[in-house]
Amino acid sequence: MRIFVLAGVAFSLAACQTAPQTAPSVGLTRNTKAVVAFGCENGVAFTAAFLVSPDAVELKFADGAKLTLPHVISASGARYASATHEFWNKGDEATYTAGRTAPAKCRVAK
């Protein structure tokens, strides 16, 4: 009988332990779906942190500047925009527009 009690206690303690946690990807937080680095044909480089709440993207540029754009409706891909900036991506490709400049074609940095 003692063996069954000890086995039950050991099983209960083992069930309470959690599986080993792997280190999160660089830059990920609870509020982040993914962080992806982009490079554009005009030389602009940035990382895009796709946020869960609010549904937005935070762009971090090589010079340290940050920009958060809310998610807006699009027919295809994921589009984030404000009155002066737009980031629109689909797969490994994106366009980034700042102000009245022409949209820059960007790709995931590898």
N, C-alpha and C positions, 0 to 999 in steps of 0.2 A: 504494500500500500504506500509506503514511504517513497518508493521509486516513482510511482505514478504522480504523487504530489510534487516531488522534486522535478520531474520531467515537465509537469504542467507549469510550475513556476519558471523554469528555464525557458520554456516555449513562450510564455507571456512576456518575459523580459526581452527575448529576441524579437518579438513582434513589435515592441515599443521602439526599438532602434530604427533609425531612418537609414536609407541607403546612402552610401557615400556621395557627397555632393561634388560635382565637377565645378571648376572655376568658371564663372560667367565670361562671356566674350568681352573683350576690351570695350569699355564705354557703356555696357548695358546696365540699366537699372530696372527696377520693377515696372517703371512707367515706359520703358523703351521696348519696342518690338524688335528693332534691328538698328545697327549703325553701319553705314556703308560709305566708303570713300569714293569720291568722284573727281575726275580730271576733265577739264573742258578744252576745246580746241583753241580758245582764246587765252589759255594759260591760267585761268581761274581754277583753283583746287579747293575742295571743301569736303567735310564729312556731313552726311545727312543722318540725323537720329530720328527715326520714325516713332512718334509718341503715341501712347494708348489713350491717355486722358489729359488734356483735350486731344482730340484727333488732329494731330498737327505734325509738322516736321521742323526740327531745329537744325539749321545749317550753321556749321562752324568753319570759318575760313582760315586759310593759312596765316593771315595777319592777326588772328585772334578775335576778329569780329564775329558776332553771333546774330542770327536772324531766325525768328520763329514765325512760320507761316501756317495758317489754319487750312485744313482740308476743305476743298470745294468740289462741287459736282463736276464730273467729266464723263465723256462718252467712252473713253478708253484710257487705261492707265490710272495713275494716282496723281492728282493735281492739287497743289497747295499754292495759295496766292493771297496777296494783300493788294492794296491800291497801287503799290509801286514795284512789287517783286512777284515773280512766279517761278515755281519749280514744278516740273511735270516729268514724271518718269514712268517708264514701262520696261520691265525686264532690266537689262544692263545698260539701257540708254536713257538719257534725260535731256531736257532743255532747261536752261536757267536764264531768266530775263531780269535785269535790274534797270528800273526806270524806263527810259525810251530807247535803250540800246537794243540792237538786234538779238534775238534769242541765241544763246551759245549752246552748241551741241556738246553734250558731255557723255562720258562713259564711266562705268565702274572701274576704278583703278585696280590693277592686278599686280 
